[in-house]
Amino acid sequence: MRNRITLLLLAALPVLFVLGCSGKKPADWPTVYPVKITAMKDGAPVADLQVYFKPTSGTMTYAVAGTTNSSGTAVMETRGNTYTEKGVPAGEYAVTFAADLQPTRTVDAAYDLPLEERRAYLDALAEENAQLRASNPVPSGLSGGSTELIVTVGEGGVEQTVEFSEFSDDGSTREVQESETSDHP
């Protein structure tokens, strides 16, 4: 009986997903333009990064994000509460990247350990976190709360390749203006 219920729930998930994501375009939805961002490090594509656009001024009632594929390219999408569309509204955006770097250990797991084991466990966790930070492909100038990359989106859309090795911690800002795209996402 339990297996039947599990199978029924699993069969219903795709239907529920489609129903939950099939929102109607809101009347006040902005016009969006095609935007592709390609992440490279030392000439090689960087996959599985989250790419976020945040307006440099004003507020935004939607999110603009994408995920790099195996070619390092993210097709940016504008996401609202009930509607998502490929593309980005016109405007100036600060661009940040984030890698999903999760340690295999958690602090919570140390609570029930005897004191000496807890210390060794937390030391191992600190070392693992240090290794994850060192392996992060995203330079500090393109992650977190500030960024060195500003992109201006206009009617032509944007196709931009970002070479991570060109970005440093010097705090300089690089601007990318709108550009015509031949291959709209």
C-alpha positions as CSV (number, residue, x, y, z in Angstrom):
1,M,0.0,0.0,0.0
2,R,2.8,2.4,0.9
3,N,4.5,1.8,-2.4
4,R,1.3,2.6,-4.3
5,I,0.9,5.9,-2.5
6,T,4.5,6.8,-3.2
7,L,4.1,5.9,-6.9
8,L,0.9,8.0,-7.1
9,L,2.7,11.0,-5.5
10,L,5.6,10.6,-7.9
11,A,3.3,10.4,-10.9
12,A,1.4,13.6,-9.7
13,L,4.6,15.7,-9.3
14,P,5.1,16.6,-13.0
15,V,1.4,17.7,-13.2
16,L,1.6,19.8,-10.1
17,F,4.9,21.3,-11.3
18,V,3.4,22.3,-14.7
19,L,0.3,23.7,-13.1
20,G,2.4,25.7,-10.6
21,C,4.7,27.1,-13.3
22,S,2.2,27.9,-15.9
23,G,1.4,31.4,-14.8
24,K,-0.2,34.0,-17.2
25,K,1.9,37.0,-18.2
26,P,1.0,39.9,-15.9
27,A,-0.4,43.0,-17.6
28,D,2.4,45.1,-16.0
29,W,5.2,42.7,-17.1
30,P,8.2,44.7,-18.6
31,T,9.5,44.1,-22.1
32,V,12.5,41.9,-21.9
33,Y,15.5,41.5,-24.2
34,P,17.8,38.5,-24.8
35,V,20.8,38.3,-22.5
36,K,23.5,35.6,-22.5
37,I,26.4,35.7,-20.0
38,T,29.3,33.3,-20.5
39,A,31.7,32.7,-17.6
40,M,35.3,31.7,-18.5
41,K,38.3,31.1,-16.3
42,D,41.7,30.9,-18.0
43,G,39.9,30.4,-21.3
44,A,37.8,27.4,-20.1
45,P,34.1,27.6,-19.5
46,V,32.8,27.5,-15.9
47,A,29.6,25.5,-15.5
48,D,27.1,25.3,-12.7
49,L,27.4,29.0,-11.5
50,Q,24.4,31.1,-10.5
51,V,24.4,34.5,-12.3
52,Y,22.4,37.3,-10.8
53,F,21.5,40.8,-12.1
54,K,20.6,43.5,-9.6
55,P,19.5,47.0,-10.9
56,T,22.1,49.7,-10.1
57,S,19.3,52.0,-9.1
58,G,15.7,51.8,-8.0
59,T,13.9,48.7,-6.9
60,M,12.8,45.6,-8.7
61,T,9.7,43.5,-8.2
62,Y,11.1,40.5,-10.0
63,A,14.4,38.5,-10.0
64,V,16.8,38.2,-12.9
65,A,19.0,35.1,-12.8
66,G,20.5,32.3,-14.8
67,T,22.7,29.2,-14.4
68,T,25.8,28.5,-16.5
69,N,25.7,25.3,-18.6
70,S,28.6,23.1,-19.6
71,S,29.7,25.8,-22.1
72,G,29.7,28.4,-19.3
73,T,26.7,30.2,-20.8
74,A,23.7,31.4,-18.8
75,V,20.6,32.5,-20.6
76,M,19.2,35.1,-18.2
77,E,15.5,34.9,-17.2
78,T,13.2,37.4,-15.5
79,R,11.2,35.7,-12.7
80,G,8.1,37.0,-11.0
81,N,5.8,35.4,-8.5
82,T,3.8,33.5,-11.1
83,Y,5.6,34.1,-14.4
84,T,9.0,33.6,-15.8
85,E,10.4,34.8,-19.2
86,K,13.7,34.4,-20.9
87,G,15.3,37.9,-21.2
88,V,16.0,41.0,-19.1
89,P,14.2,44.3,-18.9
90,A,16.2,47.3,-20.2
91,G,18.4,49.0,-17.6
92,E,21.7,48.9,-15.9
93,Y,22.6,45.9,-13.7
94,A,25.3,44.9,-11.4
95,V,26.3,41.3,-12.2
96,T,27.3,38.7,-9.6
97,F,28.2,35.1,-9.8
98,A,28.0,32.4,-7.1
99,A,29.3,28.8,-7.0
100,D,27.4,26.2,-5.0
101,L,30.2,25.2,-2.6
102,Q,28.8,23.2,0.3
103,P,30.9,21.4,2.9
104,T,30.2,17.8,3.6
105,R,30.2,18.5,7.3
106,T,27.9,20.7,9.4
107,V,28.5,22.5,12.7
108,D,25.3,20.9,14.1
109,A,26.9,17.4,13.8
110,A,29.5,18.4,16.3
111,Y,27.1,19.2,19.2
112,D,26.7,15.6,20.4
113,L,30.4,14.7,20.1
114,P,32.7,14.5,23.2
115,L,34.9,17.6,23.6
116,E,38.1,16.2,22.0
117,E,36.2,14.7,19.0
118,R,34.2,17.9,18.6
119,R,37.5,20.0,18.4
120,A,38.9,17.6,15.8
121,Y,35.6,17.7,13.8
122,L,35.4,21.5,13.9
123,D,39.1,21.7,12.8
124,A,38.3,19.4,9.9
125,L,35.3,21.5,9.0
126,A,37.4,24.7,9.0
127,E,39.9,23.1,6.8
128,E,37.2,21.9,4.4
129,N,35.7,25.4,4.2
130,A,39.2,26.8,3.5
131,Q,39.7,24.4,0.7
132,L,36.2,25.2,-0.8
133,R,37.0,29.0,-0.7
134,A,40.3,28.3,-2.4
135,S,38.6,26.2,-5.1
136,N,35.9,28.9,-5.8
137,P,36.3,29.8,-9.5
138,V,34.5,33.2,-8.9
139,P,36.9,36.1,-8.1
140,S,35.9,38.2,-5.1
141,G,35.2,41.2,-7.4
142,L,32.3,39.3,-9.0
143,S,30.7,37.8,-6.0
144,G,28.9,38.8,-2.8
145,G,27.5,42.2,-2.2
146,S,29.6,44.2,-4.6
147,T,30.7,43.6,-8.2
148,E,33.2,44.9,-10.7
149,L,30.8,44.2,-13.6
150,I,28.0,46.5,-14.7
151,V,25.9,45.5,-17.8
152,T,23.5,47.8,-19.6
153,V,20.6,46.0,-21.4
154,G,18.8,47.7,-24.2
155,E,16.7,46.7,-27.2
156,G,19.5,44.8,-28.9
157,G,20.1,42.5,-25.9
158,V,23.5,41.5,-24.6
159,E,25.9,38.7,-25.2
160,Q,28.9,39.0,-22.9
161,T,31.8,36.8,-22.1
162,V,33.3,37.3,-18.7
163,E,36.9,36.1,-18.3
164,F,37.4,35.7,-14.5
165,S,41.1,36.1,-14.7
166,E,40.6,39.7,-15.8
167,F,39.0,40.6,-12.5
168,S,40.9,41.5,-9.4
169,D,40.3,42.8,-6.0
170,D,41.3,46.4,-6.9
171,G,37.7,47.6,-6.8
172,S,37.6,48.8,-10.4
173,T,34.3,48.7,-12.3
174,R,33.9,47.5,-15.8
175,E,30.8,48.5,-17.8
176,V,29.3,46.5,-20.7
177,Q,26.9,48.5,-23.0
178,E,24.1,47.0,-24.9
179,S,25.1,45.0,-28.0
180,E,23.3,43.5,-30.9
181,T,22.8,39.8,-30.7
182,S,22.5,37.5,-33.6
183,D,21.4,34.5,-31.6
184,H,18.5,35.4,-29.3
185,P,18.0,32.9,-26.4
